[in-house]
Amino acid sequence: MNELLNRVQEQWAFGLALVVGFPLVIVALNELAFALARAGNPVAASVRFIRTWVVPPVALMLFLRGVVLLPKTSLEVRLIETLCWATAIIAIIGVVNNLVFESARPGTWQRKVPGLLRDLLRLLLVGIGLAIVYSFVWGREIQGAIAALGVTSIVVGLALQEPLGNLFSGLVLLMERPFEVGETIEVGNVSGEVKAVNWRSAHIKAMGGAIQIVPNSKLNKETILNLSRPQPIRMEMIDIGFSYQDPPYKVHQALLELLLQTEGVLNSPKPIVVTLGYSDFSVKYRLIYRTAEEDRWPVKNKLVTRIWYLARRHGFTMPYPVHVALQHDQQRPFGAAEPEAAELLAQFPRLPEISREDRAGTRPLTFGAGERLFDEGDDLDGVYFVVSGAVSLQMVRDGQASEIATIRAGEFCGETGMHGHQAADTRAVALEDTAVVLIAPDVVRHLFEASPRLARETGHALEVHRKALQSARTALGRR
């Protein structure tokens, strides 16, 4: 009788300890998880897992063994014990993963281990642990389970051919490592930054910001272009066609100058322009240059836009197929006639009329925003008169440009060319779409002779520019 009473007292004491201890452990783990989460420690996820999935099964097993007094060999106890061991194994592996890999500093070997490899290792360790639990708790031989697993794996493999194909493709990519997370790749019609790689697919952030999910099997079959190796520099090409009337060497020189003057085009290796061939309507040219990956589209946009201004400036023609049925004699070219330089200058009453003989010494030019009219040291054979837009006069020292004046419509710039073939002492850059007229030195002299007032006003403006340039040079020399 006393023995029975002692056993009942032990049951009540054990049950009371369990009733009190279980909530205390849950509260303690809950507070620990909150503290770790506030500190940004990845172990917080493992602590929450232990609180939710490990502690309750352990408490239940203790209740069945210590209070209900079920034998160890009972089905209920074995099931709960199996669940306890399984969740404990998963929790331990999770804690190790968080401490070793997730908490590692950027750049260490732990952070470079791919997530797919870690997932596979965790799966393998969990499988081994469950096999040991199966043998220890249920008292069965592992060989029988392995045989049953082999038959089951055949059935599952046939049913899950595509997911398993993605898994093994991911393993192949993991061993070969053609790209890393954070690198920019192009595969098929998908291009962007690799954000994550898992057992089934790779997540690629496209240039527009959308996340594209590409299966590993497709990555394994397609050609992968890694734009981040050995360095994030991209070679770009632009094809353009000009008329058969435009001399190829002149076209080459103009296009090469455009490449060298466009910000974002790398000087090493040097950009080149090649003649591709002769098509039905034009001579085909190709611009080949290098640029940083992040500058790829802005630079291409600048070049393609500025080619139009270049063609207008140099008188190049970009032909296109046209079918015309003529019903009358055609005396002039199709399309609206471009205004001549004399017509553009006639918009300014302060300028004397250009004589018919002097019109050959004037030439209209068009520049886009950011293009240079001339650079410091260029040989000038004439003066630029701004018809529309605005031009920034700049002094360049040690590769840095500083503005000294802004030239508006109705003003001259490039005054060193007034006397013919003089080196420019400044750089002139178009601030917006700008139209200018290049006036030869003889024509400028005739204009000043016809209008002394224009000569005085122009001389005064040019003197202001010279003083500004001299002041800038003096200030630079004092530094």
VOPAGU-2260 file (C-alpha; in pm, 1 decimal, decimal comma):
REM VOPAGU-2260
SITE   aa  ch    i         X         Y         Z
SITE  MET   A    0       0,0       0,0       0,0
SITE  ASN   A    1     279,9     241,8      92,4
SITE  GLU   A    2     454,0     163,2    -233,0
SITE  LEU   A    3     140,1     254,2    -427,4
SITE  LEU   A    4     106,5     580,8    -236,9
SITE  ASN   A    5     469,8     668,9    -304,0
SITE  ARG   A    6     420,9     605,1    -672,6
SITE  VAL   A    7     111,2     824,8    -682,9
SITE  GLN   A    8     298,2    1101,0    -501,7
SITE  GLU   A    9     583,3    1076,4    -750,7
SITE  GLN   A   10     334,6    1100,6   -1038,3
SITE  TRP   A   11     173,7    1408,9    -889,0
SITE  ALA   A   12     513,1    1569,7    -820,6
SITE  PHE   A   13     631,9    1493,9   -1173,6
SITE  GLY   A   14     307,3    1622,1   -1322,1
SITE  LEU   A   15     322,3    1941,0   -1112,8
SITE  ALA   A   16     683,8    2000,5   -1218,4
SITE  LEU   A   17     581,5    1949,9   -1580,6
SITE  VAL   A   18     282,6    2185,9   -1549,1
SITE  VAL   A   19     504,1    2457,3   -1398,5
SITE  GLY   A   20     821,5    2396,8   -1597,1
SITE  PHE   A   21     668,1    2372,1   -1947,2
SITE  PRO   A   22     523,6    2729,7   -1949,6
SITE  LEU   A   23     843,6    2867,4   -1795,8
SITE  VAL   A   24    1056,7    2706,7   -2067,6
SITE  ILE   A   25     821,0    2838,7   -2339,1
SITE  VAL   A   26     832,5    3192,9   -2194,2
SITE  ALA   A   27    1212,3    3181,9   -2161,5
SITE  LEU   A   28    1259,6    3063,7   -2519,8
SITE  ASN   A   29    1010,3    3325,1   -2640,1
SITE  GLU   A   30    1203,6    3608,3   -2470,6
SITE  LEU   A   31    1533,2    3471,8   -2600,6
SITE  ALA   A   32    1395,3    3461,0   -2955,9
SITE  PHE   A   33    1274,4    3824,1   -2930,3
SITE  ALA   A   34    1611,4    3939,8   -2795,5
SITE  LEU   A   35    1803,2    3764,5   -3073,4
SITE  ALA   A   36    1564,1    3897,5   -3337,3
SITE  ARG   A   37    1611,2    4255,9   -3212,1
SITE  ALA   A   38    1988,3    4207,4   -3233,3
SITE  GLY   A   39    1957,5    4075,5   -3589,5
SITE  ASN   A   40    2098,8    3735,3   -3492,3
SITE  PRO   A   41    1986,6    3457,3   -3732,3
SITE  VAL   A   42    1983,7    3205,6   -3442,9
SITE  ALA   A   43    1644,9    3355,7   -3347,7
SITE  ALA   A   44    1476,6    3139,9   -3612,8
SITE  SER   A   45    1621,0    2822,1   -3458,5
SITE  VAL   A   46    1511,3    2927,4   -3110,5
SITE  ARG   A   47    1156,2    2980,9   -3234,3
SITE  PHE   A   48    1166,3    2637,1   -3400,2
SITE  ILE   A   49    1275,5    2474,3   -3072,1
SITE  ARG   A   50     999,1    2659,7   -2883,2
SITE  THR   A   51     728,9    2550,9   -3128,5
SITE  TRP   A   52     832,7    2203,5   -3245,5
SITE  VAL   A   53    1079,5    2054,7   -2994,7
SITE  VAL   A   54     961,9    2151,7   -2644,9
SITE  PRO   A   55     591,0    2050,4   -2681,1
SITE  PRO   A   56     666,9    1692,5   -2806,5
SITE  VAL   A   57     928,7    1650,2   -2530,0
SITE  ALA   A   58     676,1    1766,2   -2269,0
SITE  LEU   A   59     415,8    1528,9   -2411,2
SITE  MET   A   60     659,5    1235,4   -2401,0
SITE  LEU   A   61     751,8    1314,8   -2038,5
SITE  PHE   A   62     383,6    1331,4   -1953,5
SITE  LEU   A   63     314,0     991,6   -2108,9
SITE  ARG   A   64     617,1     827,8   -1942,6
SITE  GLY   A   65     618,1    1001,6   -1604,5
SITE  VAL   A   66     249,6    1070,9   -1537,4
SITE  VAL   A   67      45,8     827,2   -1744,0
SITE  LEU   A   68     321,1     563,6   -1699,2
SITE  LEU   A   69     291,0     417,0   -2046,1
SITE  PRO   A   70     560,5     158,5   -2124,3
SITE  LYS   A   71     849,8     256,0   -2353,4
SITE  THR   A   72     744,1      -3,3   -2608,9
SITE  SER   A   73     390,8     133,7   -2650,4
SITE  LEU   A   74     296,3     276,2   -2991,3
SITE  GLU   A   75     210,0     619,0   -2853,1
SITE  VAL   A   76     543,3     658,4   -2675,0
SITE  ARG   A   77     740,4     541,1   -2976,9
SITE  LEU   A   78     560,4     782,7   -3208,3
SITE  ILE   A   79     614,1    1078,5   -2975,3
SITE  GLU   A   80     977,4     978,1   -2913,5
SITE  THR   A   81    1039,1     956,5   -3288,9
SITE  LEU   A   82     888,9    1303,5   -3331,7
SITE  CYS   A   83    1106,5    1436,9   -3048,8
SITE  TRP   A   84    1428,0    1299,8   -3197,2
SITE  ALA   A   85    1338,4    1418,5   -3550,3
SITE  THR   A   86    1262,4    1776,1   -3440,4
SITE  ALA   A   87    1571,9    1778,6   -3217,3
SITE  ILE   A   88    1795,5    1672,2   -3508,0
SITE  ILE   A   89    1645,4    1941,1   -3732,4
SITE  ALA   A   90    1687,5    2202,9   -3459,2
SITE  ILE   A   91    2052,6    2111,8   -3393,1
SITE  ILE   A   92    2138,2    2125,6   -3763,0
SITE  GLY   A   93    1956,7    2460,1   -3790,0
SITE  VAL   A   94    2151,4    2606,8   -3498,0
SITE  VAL   A   95    2482,6    2491,6   -3649,6
SITE  ASN   A   96    2384,7    2638,6   -3986,4
SITE  ASN   A   97    2293,6    2973,8   -3829,3
SITE  LEU   A   98    2608,7    2991,2   -3615,5
SITE  VAL   A   99    2855,3    2878,3   -3883,4
SITE  PHE   A  100    2709,9    3013,8   -4207,5
SITE  GLU   A  101    2434,5    3272,2   -4149,4
SITE  SER   A  102    2629,2    3463,9   -3882,8
SITE  ALA   A  103    2954,4    3467,7   -4081,2
SITE  ARG   A  104    3097,9    3798,8   -4201,3
SITE  PRO   A  105    3074,2    3888,3   -4572,4
SITE  GLY   A  106    3372,1    3766,6   -4773,0
SITE  THR   A  107    3451,5    3466,7   -4550,8
SITE  TRP   A  108    3447,8    3112,5   -4686,0
SITE  GLN   A  109    3134,7    3032,2   -4482,2
SITE  ARG   A  110    2930,7    3299,9   -4664,5
SITE  LYS   A  111    3058,4    3176,6   -5001,2
SITE  VAL   A  112    2920,1    2824,9   -4951,6
SITE  PRO   A  113    2615,7    2807,9   -5184,5
SITE  GLY   A  114    2275,3    2777,5   -5020,8
SITE  LEU   A  115    2188,6    2477,7   -5238,5
SITE  LEU   A  116    2487,7    2282,6   -5101,0
SITE  ARG   A  117    2387,8    2365,5   -4743,4
SITE  ASP   A  118    2030,0    2251,9   -4809,2
SITE  LEU   A  119    2149,0    1920,5   -4951,8
SITE  LEU   A  120    2385,2    1861,7   -4658,2
SITE  ARG   A  121    2106,3    1933,1   -4410,4
SITE  LEU   A  122    1878,2    1692,0   -4595,7
SITE  LEU   A  123    2148,4    1422,9   -4589,7
SITE  LEU   A  124    2217,7    1468,8   -4217,6
SITE  VAL   A  125    1848,1    1461,9   -4134,3
SITE  GLY   A  126    1809,7    1139,1   -4333,0
SITE  ILE   A  127    2100,7     975,4   -4150,3
SITE  GLY   A  128    1963,8    1090,7   -3815,3
SITE  LEU   A  129    1617,0     955,1   -3888,2
SITE  ALA   A  130    1766,2     619,7   -3990,9
SITE  ILE   A  131    1946,9     600,1   -3656,3
SITE  VAL   A  132    1630,0     699,6   -3471,9
SITE  TYR   A  133    1434,8     433,5   -3663,4
SITE  SER   A  134    1682,0     167,9   -3550,9
SITE  PHE   A  135    1712,0     293,6   -3191,5
SITE  VAL   A  136    1345,7     365,8   -3111,5
SITE  TRP   A  137    1171,8      95,5   -3308,3
SITE  GLY   A  138    1439,3    -172,5   -3274,7
SITE  ARG   A  139    1441,3    -250,0   -3645,3
SITE  GLU   A  140    1726,6    -325,3   -3884,3
SITE  ILE   A  141    1817,9     -38,2   -4118,5
SITE  GLN   A  142    1876,3    -273,8   -4413,3
SITE  GLY   A  143    1504,7    -345,2   -4447,2
SITE  ALA   A  144    1424,0      24,7   -4445,9
SITE  ILE   A  145    1689,0      90,2   -4709,2
SITE  ALA   A  146    1544,2    -179,9   -4933,0
SITE  ALA   A  147    1193,8     -37,3   -4894,0
SITE  LEU   A  148    1332,0     309,4   -4956,6
SITE  GLY   A  149    1496,3     187,6   -5278,6
SITE  VAL   A  150    1165,3      58,8   -5417,2
SITE  THR   A  151     986,8     374,2   -5306,6
SITE  SER   A  152    1254,2     596,1   -5461,5
SITE  ILE   A  153    1198,0     432,6   -5801,9
SITE  VAL   A  154     826,6     512,0   -5788,9
SITE  VAL   A  155     887,7     865,5   -5661,8
SITE  GLY   A  156    1160,4     922,2   -5921,8
SITE  LEU   A  157     924,2     831,7   -6206,3
SITE  ALA   A  158     656,5    1062,2   -6066,9
SITE  LEU   A  159     893,3    1353,4   -6004,4
SITE  GLN   A  160    1115,9    1345,5   -6310,8
SITE  GLU   A  161    1109,9    1721,3   -6372,5
SITE  PRO   A  162    1175,0    1835,0   -6010,7
SITE  LEU   A  163    1452,6    1577,0   -5976,5
SITE  GLY   A  164    1594,9    1692,4   -6309,5
SITE  ASN   A  165    1609,9    2046,4   -6171,1
SITE  LEU   A  166    1774,2    1914,6   -5853,2
SITE  PHE   A  167    2051,8    1729,3   -6036,0
SITE  SER   A  168    2095,5    2020,2   -6278,3
SITE  GLY   A  169    2143,3    2239,2   -5972,6
SITE  LEU   A  170    2411,0    1999,9   -5847,3
SITE  VAL   A  171    2592,3    2020,0   -6182,5
SITE  LEU   A  172    2578,8    2400,2   -6171,3
SITE  LEU   A  173    2699,8    2389,1   -5811,0
SITE  MET   A  174    3005,5    2184,4   -5905,5
SITE  GLU   A  175    3087,0    2386,9   -6216,4
SITE  ARG   A  176    2992,3    2724,5   -6060,1
SITE  PRO   A  177    2953,5    2928,2   -6380,5
SITE  PHE   A  178    2811,7    3216,3   -6174,9
SITE  GLU   A  179    2768,3    3332,2   -5815,0
SITE  VAL   A  180    2488,2    3508,7   -5632,7
SITE  GLY   A  181    2523,4    3881,3   -5702,6
SITE  GLU   A  182    2674,5    3840,4   -6049,3
SITE  THR   A  183    2502,4    3952,1   -6369,1
SITE  ILE   A  184    2430,8    3682,5   -6626,9
SITE  GLU   A  185    2247,1    3642,0   -6955,2
SITE  VAL   A  186    2085,7    3307,4   -7036,6
SITE  GLY   A  187    1846,6    3270,9   -7329,3
SITE  ASN   A  188    1624,5    3578,2   -7331,1
SITE  VAL   A  189    1675,3    3644,7   -6958,0
SITE  SER   A  190    1934,3    3893,2   -6837,0
SITE  GLY   A  191    1995,3    4034,9   -6489,7
SITE  GLU   A  192    2150,7    3991,7   -6143,8
SITE  VAL   A  193    2139,7    3651,6   -5973,3
SITE  LYS   A  194    1959,8    3697,6   -5640,4
SITE  ALA   A  195    1928,2    3334,3   -5523,1
SITE  VAL   A  196    1988,2    2974,9   -5633,1
SITE  ASN   A  197    1793,0    2688,0   -5477,2
SITE  TRP   A  198    1732,6    2321,1   -5552,9
SITE  ARG   A  199    1479,4    2397,0   -5828,6
SITE  SER   A  200    1564,0    2729,6   -5992,1
SITE  ALA   A  201    1764,0    3050,3   -5999,5
SITE  HIS   A  202    1605,2    3386,1   -5920,3
SITE  ILE   A  203    1730,8    3656,1   -6158,7
SITE  LYS   A  204    1647,3    4024,9   -6111,8
SITE  ALA   A  205    1599,1    4176,3   -6457,5
SITE  MET   A  206    1699,0    4531,1   -6547,9
SITE  GLY   A  207    1340,3    4647,8   -6502,7
SITE  GLY   A  208    1330,6    4517,9   -6144,9
SITE  ALA   A  209    1114,2    4208,2   -6201,8
SITE  ILE   A  210    1233,3    3874,2   -6059,8
SITE  GLN   A  211    1247,2    3599,4   -6323,2
SITE  ILE   A  212    1260,3    3238,9   -6202,1
SITE  VAL   A  213    1463,1    3016,3   -6436,8
SITE  PRO   A  214    1459,2    2637,2   -6376,1
SITE  ASN   A  215    1798,2    2476,1   -6319,7
SITE  SER   A  216    1736,1    2234,8   -6608,3
SITE  LYS   A  217    1711,9    2531,0   -6847,5
SITE  LEU   A  218    2028,3    2685,7   -6703,3
SITE  ASN   A  219    2205,6    2354,2   -6757,3
SITE  LYS   A  220    2100,2    2340,2   -7124,0
SITE  GLU   A  221    2140,7    2704,5   -7228,7
SITE  THR   A  222    2459,5    2898,1   -7294,0
SITE  ILE   A  223    2530,3    3118,2   -6990,1
SITE  LEU   A  224    2694,0    3455,2   -7051,1
SITE  ASN   A  225    2850,3    3580,0   -6727,1
SITE  LEU   A  226    2883,6    3957,7   -6755,8
SITE  SER   A  227    3062,4    3992,7   -6420,3
SITE  ARG   A  228    3369,0    3782,8   -6505,2
SITE  PRO   A  229    3654,1    3850,9   -6518,5
SITE  GLN   A  230    3532,7    4206,8   -6467,4
SITE  PRO   A  231    3193,6    4377,6   -6514,1
SITE  ILE   A  232    3281,1    4530,8   -6852,5
SITE  ARG   A  233    3063,1    4474,4   -7155,2
SITE  MET   A  234    3141,6    4497,1   -7524,6
SITE  GLU   A  235    2862,6    4663,6   -7720,7
SITE  MET   A  236    2802,6    4707,1   -8092,7
SITE  ILE   A  237    2585,8    4951,4   -8286,4
SITE  ASP   A  238    2518,1    4907,4   -8658,6
SITE  ILE   A  239    2437,6    5207,6   -8875,5
SITE  GLY   A  240    2411,9    5273,4   -9247,7
SITE  PHE   A  241    2510,4    5583,8   -9445,1
SITE  SER   A  242    2469,3    5678,6   -9808,1
SITE  TYR   A  243    2705,2    5565,5  -10084,9
SITE  GLN   A  244    2778,9    5934,7  -10139,1
SITE  ASP   A  245    2940,5    5967,8   -9794,1
SITE  PRO   A  246    3316,3    5887,2   -9801,4
SITE  PRO   A  247    3382,5    5588,8   -9568,9
SITE  TYR   A  248    3701,0    5733,2   -9419,5
SITE  LYS   A  249    3518,6    6054,0   -9331,8
SITE  VAL   A  250    3238,9    5848,5   -9173,8
SITE  HIS   A  251    3494,5    5643,8   -8977,3
SITE  GLN   A  252    3661,6    5955,1   -8840,1
SITE  ALA   A  253    3332,5    6118,0   -8736,3
SITE  LEU   A  254    3198,1    5804,3   -8566,3
SITE  LEU   A  255    3527,3    5741,8   -8384,6
SITE  GLU   A  256    3529,2    6100,2   -8254,4
SITE  LEU   A  257    3174,2    6046,5   -8132,3
SITE  LEU   A  258    3279,8    5731,9   -7942,3
SITE  LEU   A  259    3581,1    5901,1   -7783,4
SITE  GLN   A  260    3376,1    6205,0   -7674,2
SITE  THR   A  261    3084,5    6011,6   -7524,1
SITE  GLU   A  262    3104,0    5978,1   -7147,1
SITE  GLY   A  263    3092,8    5616,9   -7032,8
SITE  VAL   A  264    3277,1    5469,9   -7333,4
SITE  LEU   A  265    3600,9    5315,1   -7205,4
SITE  ASN   A  266    3924,6    5421,9   -7371,9
SITE  SER   A  267    4095,7    5087,5   -7309,1
SITE  PRO   A  268    4059,1    4884,8   -7516,6
SITE  LYS   A  269    4013,3    5162,7   -7768,3
SITE  PRO   A  270    3674,9    5174,1   -7947,2
SITE  ILE   A  271    3680,7    5105,2   -8321,2
SITE  VAL   A  272    3461,0    5161,1   -8624,5
SITE  VAL   A  273    3455,0    4903,6   -8905,3
SITE  THR   A  274    3289,7    4888,5   -9245,7
SITE  LEU   A  275    3065,3    4583,5   -9252,5
SITE  GLY   A  276    2964,6    4581,3   -9617,7
SITE  TYR   A  277    2740,0    4724,0   -9884,2
SITE  SER   A  278    2364,1    4674,6   -9870,6
SITE  ASP   A  279    2093,4    4772,2  -10117,9
SITE  PHE   A  280    2055,0    5125,2   -9990,8
SITE  SER   A  281    2359,8    5208,0   -9777,1
SITE  VAL   A  282    2711,7    5128,5   -9665,5
SITE  LYS   A  283    2694,4    4947,1   -9331,9
SITE  TYR   A  284    2921,7    5046,8   -9041,4
SITE  ARG   A  285    2962,3    4896,7   -8693,5
SITE  LEU   A  286    3066,1    5081,7   -8377,2
SITE  ILE   A  287    3243,5    4851,8   -8128,1
SITE  TYR   A  288    3314,5    4981,1   -7778,7
SITE  ARG   A  289    3335,8    4875,7   -7413,1
SITE  THR   A  290    3142,3    5011,3   -7119,4
SITE  ALA   A  291    3065,2    4917,7   -6759,7
SITE  GLU   A  292    2764,4    4689,0   -6723,1
SITE  GLU   A  293    2566,7    4947,1   -6523,6
SITE  ASP   A  294    2633,2    5209,6   -6796,4
SITE  ARG   A  295    2532,1    4980,9   -7082,4
SITE  TRP   A  296    2192,5    5129,6   -7167,8
SITE  PRO   A  297    2262,8    5498,1   -7083,8
SITE  VAL   A  298    2574,0    5496,1   -7303,9
SITE  LYS   A  299    2394,6    5320,3   -7589,5
SITE  ASN   A  300    2111,1    5571,5   -7566,2
SITE  LYS   A  301    2357,0    5861,7   -7589,0
SITE  LEU   A  302    2538,3    5715,2   -7888,4
SITE  VAL   A  303    2229,7    5621,8   -8089,1
SITE  THR   A  304    2078,4    5965,7   -8021,0
SITE  ARG   A  305    2393,4    6157,0   -8108,4
SITE  ILE   A  306    2442,8    5972,1   -8436,1
SITE  TRP   A  307    2145,9    6167,7   -8574,0
SITE  TYR   A  308    2310,0    6499,1   -8482,4
SITE  LEU   A  309    2641,6    6377,6   -8621,3
SITE  ALA   A  310    2478,6    6296,5   -8955,1
SITE  ARG   A  311    2316,9    6640,6   -8974,2
SITE  ARG   A  312    2641,0    6811,4   -8878,4
SITE  HIS   A  313    2857,7    6635,9   -9136,9
SITE  GLY   A  314    2597,0    6618,4   -9409,0
SITE  PHE   A  315    2574,0    6237,1   -9396,5
SITE  THR   A  316    2259,7    6066,5   -9521,9
SITE  MET   A  317    2097,4    5766,7   -9353,1
SITE  PRO   A  318    1892,0    5621,5   -9639,2
SITE  TYR   A  319    1593,1    5390,8   -9605,6
SITE  PRO   A  320    1397,0    5192,1   -9866,8
SITE  VAL   A  321    1152,3    5413,3  -10053,7
SITE  HIS   A  322     921,9    5319,4  -10343,0
SITE  VAL   A  323     802,0    5623,4  -10534,9
SITE  ALA   A  324     574,5    5640,6  -10840,4
SITE  LEU   A  325     666,5    5960,5  -11027,1
SITE  GLN   A  326     385,6    6120,4  -11223,1
SITE  HIS   A  327     571,6    6442,0  -11307,4
SITE  ASP   A  328     922,5    6572,1  -11352,8
SITE  GLN   A  329    1101,9    6597,6  -11022,3
SITE  GLN   A  330    1319,4    6908,3  -11005,9
SITE  ARG   A  331    1428,7    6897,7  -10639,7
SITE  PRO   A  332    1493,7    6634,3  -10370,9
SITE  PHE   A  333    1203,1    6487,5  -10177,9
SITE  GLY   A  334    1136,6    6619,6   -9828,8
SITE  ALA   A  335    1149,3    6963,8   -9674,7
SITE  ALA   A  336    1454,5    7166,8   -9773,2
SITE  GLU   A  337    1698,2    7240,3   -9491,9
SITE  PRO   A  338    1746,7    7614,7   -9423,0
SITE  GLU   A  339    2074,0    7755,0   -9546,7
SITE  ALA   A  340    2320,7    7932,4   -9320,3
SITE  ALA   A  341    2226,0    8274,9   -9460,6
SITE  GLU   A  342    1858,7    8211,1   -9377,9
SITE  LEU   A  343    1948,3    8116,0   -9020,5
SITE  LEU   A  344    2163,8    8427,5   -8974,9
SITE  ALA   A  345    1888,4    8647,1   -9121,8
SITE  GLN   A  346    1682,5    8579,4   -8806,3
SITE  PHE   A  347    1912,7    8821,9   -8619,8
SITE  PRO   A  348    1859,0    9187,7   -8730,4
SITE  ARG   A  349    2187,2    9298,7   -8573,9
SITE  LEU   A  350    2377,9    9093,6   -8834,6
SITE  PRO   A  351    2431,7    9246,0   -9179,9
SITE  GLU   A  352    2299,1    9049,1   -9474,3
SITE  ILE   A  353    2537,1    8782,6   -9602,3
SITE  SER   A  354    2639,0    8854,0   -9959,7
SITE  ARG   A  355    2599,7    8585,4  -10223,8
SITE  GLU   A  356    2977,2    8555,8  -10254,9
SITE  ASP   A  357    3020,7    8503,4   -9877,3
SITE  ARG   A  358    2753,6    8234,8   -9844,1
SITE  ALA   A  359    3005,2    7967,1   -9940,1
SITE  GLY   A  360    3199,8    8058,4   -9624,8
SITE  THR   A  361    2911,4    7971,0   -9391,2
SITE  ARG   A  362    2793,8    7626,4   -9284,4
SITE  PRO   A  363    2504,2    7528,4   -9051,7
SITE  LEU   A  364    2581,9    7265,9   -8784,3
SITE  THR   A  365    2360,1    7089,2   -8532,1
SITE  PHE   A  366    2474,7    6949,2   -8194,6
SITE  GLY   A  367    2295,5    6742,4   -7932,5
SITE  ALA   A  368    2311,4    6799,3   -7556,5
SITE  GLY   A  369    2655,7    6705,6   -7422,4
SITE  GLU   A  370    2830,8    6708,0   -7762,7
SITE  ARG   A  371    3141,6    6918,4   -7813,2
SITE  LEU   A  372    3160,3    7189,3   -8075,8
SITE  PHE   A  373    3536,4    7193,3   -8033,2
SITE  ASP   A  374    3790,8    7092,4   -7772,4
SITE  GLU   A  375    4082,1    7276,3   -7618,9
SITE  GLY   A  376    4371,3    7265,7   -7865,8
SITE  ASP   A  377    4155,2    7193,4   -8173,9
SITE  ASP   A  378    4248,1    7379,9   -8492,6
SITE  LEU   A  379    3974,9    7637,8   -8558,1
SITE  ASP   A  380    3922,0    7793,6   -8900,2
SITE  GLY   A  381    3624,4    8014,7   -8830,9
SITE  VAL   A  382    3388,4    8141,2   -8564,2
SITE  TYR   A  383    3076,1    7969,1   -8429,0
SITE  PHE   A  384    2758,9    8181,2   -8415,8
SITE  VAL   A  385    2487,4    8030,9   -8193,2
SITE  VAL   A  386    2147,7    8032,3   -8369,0
SITE  SER   A  387    1950,5    7838,1   -8105,1
SITE  GLY   A  388    2022,3    7652,4   -7782,3
SITE  ALA   A  389    2314,2    7722,5   -7547,8
SITE  VAL   A  390    2687,3    7645,1   -7534,5
SITE  SER   A  391    2909,1    7609,2   -7228,2
SITE  LEU   A  392    3264,9    7746,8   -7259,7
SITE  GLN   A  393    3491,5    7541,9   -7032,9
SITE  MET   A  394    3851,1    7539,2   -6917,3
SITE  VAL   A  395    4000,2    7190,0   -6882,3
SITE  ARG   A  396    4280,6    7109,5   -6639,9
SITE  ASP   A  397    4389,3    6762,3   -6527,4
SITE  GLY   A  398    4085,5    6610,3   -6689,7
SITE  GLN   A  399    3842,9    6832,8   -6494,3
SITE  ALA   A  400    3627,0    7089,4   -6678,4
SITE  SER   A  401    3509,9    7413,9   -6518,0
SITE  GLU   A  402    3265,0    7650,4   -6687,6
SITE  ILE   A  403    3376,3    8007,5   -6751,8
SITE  ALA   A  404    3084,0    8134,6   -6962,1
SITE  THR   A  405    2753,3    8037,2   -7123,7
SITE  ILE   A  406    2693,8    8139,1   -7484,9
SITE  ARG   A  407    2332,0    8201,0   -7583,7
SITE  ALA   A  408    2158,3    8248,1   -7918,7
SITE  GLY   A  409    2293,0    8551,5   -8103,3
SITE  GLU   A  410    2647,3    8528,4   -7960,6
SITE  PHE   A  411    2985,1    8416,0   -8098,1
SITE  CYS   A  412    3226,9    8158,5   -7957,9
SITE  GLY   A  413    3556,4    8014,0   -8079,7
SITE  GLU   A  414    3702,6    8361,1   -8133,5
SITE  THR   A  415    4054,9    8222,0   -8185,3
SITE  GLY   A  416    3935,8    8103,6   -8527,5
SITE  MET   A  417    3864,8    8460,0   -8643,3
SITE  HIS   A  418    4209,9    8483,5   -8792,4
SITE  GLY   A  419    4213,4    8133,0   -8939,9
SITE  HIS   A  420    4373,4    7807,3   -8821,6
SITE  GLN   A  421    4428,4    7892,8   -8456,7
SITE  ALA   A  422    4426,9    7649,7   -8162,4
SITE  ALA   A  423    4119,0    7675,7   -7939,1
SITE  ASP   A  424    4198,0    7783,6   -7581,8
SITE  THR   A  425    3869,9    7650,8   -7437,5
SITE  ARG   A  426    3624,7    7365,1   -7480,2
SITE  ALA   A  427    3271,0    7431,6   -7609,5
SITE  VAL   A  428    2994,9    7187,3   -7512,2
SITE  ALA   A  429    2628,4    7205,3   -7616,9
SITE  LEU   A  430    2400,4    7232,8   -7313,1
SITE  GLU   A  431    2091,8    7135,8   -7514,7
SITE  ASP   A  432    1995,5    7080,0   -7876,4
SITE  THR   A  433    2196,3    7358,3   -8036,7
SITE  ALA   A  434    2215,1    7498,6   -8391,4
SITE  VAL   A  435    2518,1    7703,7   -8490,6
SITE  VAL   A  436    2663,6    7853,1   -8806,8
SITE  LEU   A  437    3036,3    7818,0   -8869,8
SITE  ILE   A  438    3151,6    8143,8   -9031,7
SITE  ALA   A  439    3485,0    8163,5   -9213,8
SITE  PRO   A  440    3733,2    8437,7   -9109,1
SITE  ASP   A  441    3687,6    8637,9   -9434,8
SITE  VAL   A  442    3310,1    8643,0   -9389,1
SITE  VAL   A  443    3348,5    8758,9   -9026,1
SITE  ARG   A  444    3572,1    9042,3   -9141,9
SITE  HIS   A  445    3314,5    9148,7   -9401,9
SITE  LEU   A  446    3038,8    9145,7   -9136,6
SITE  PHE   A  447    3243,2    9364,5   -8901,6
SITE  GLU   A  448    3330,3    9606,2   -9184,0
SITE  ALA   A  449    2960,4    9636,4   -9269,8
SITE  SER   A  450    2859,5    9690,0   -8905,3
SITE  PRO   A  451    3114,8    9854,7   -8674,0
SITE  ARG   A  452    2858,9    9831,7   -8393,7
SITE  LEU   A  453    2852,4    9453,1   -8429,3
SITE  ALA   A  454    3232,8    9452,0   -8418,6
SITE  ARG   A  455    3236,3    9655,1   -8094,8
SITE  GLU   A  456    2969,6    9441,0   -7924,2
SITE  THR   A  457    3138,5    9119,7   -8030,6
SITE  GLY   A  458    3479,5    9246,4   -7922,4
SITE  HIS   A  459    3340,8    9340,7   -7583,0
SITE  ALA   A  460    3181,1    8996,8   -7533,6
SITE  LEU   A  461    3498,4    8819,1   -7641,0
SITE  GLU   A  462    3702,7    9035,0   -7403,5
SITE  VAL   A  463    3473,2    8930,2   -7118,7
SITE  HIS   A  464    3532,1    8565,6   -7211,6
SITE  ARG   A  465    3908,7    8615,7   -7221,7
SITE  LYS   A  466    3910,2    8783,1   -6879,7
SITE  ALA   A  467    3699,1    8502,6   -6732,9
SITE  LEU   A  468    3941,8    8247,7   -6875,7
SITE  GLN   A  469    4240,9    8438,7   -6741,7
SITE  SER   A  470    4082,4    8465,1   -6397,2
SITE  ALA   A  471    4010,8    8092,5   -6392,8
SITE  ARG   A  472    4371,4    8014,5   -6488,7
SITE  THR   A  473    4506,8    8252,7   -6223,9
SITE  ALA   A  474    4286,2    8100,9   -5953,0
SITE  LEU   A  475    4398,8    7753,4   -6056,9
SITE  GLY   A  476    4765,2    7856,4   -6042,0
SITE  ARG   A  477    4725,1    7976,1   -5681,3
SITE  ARG   A  478    4601,0    7638,9   -5558,3
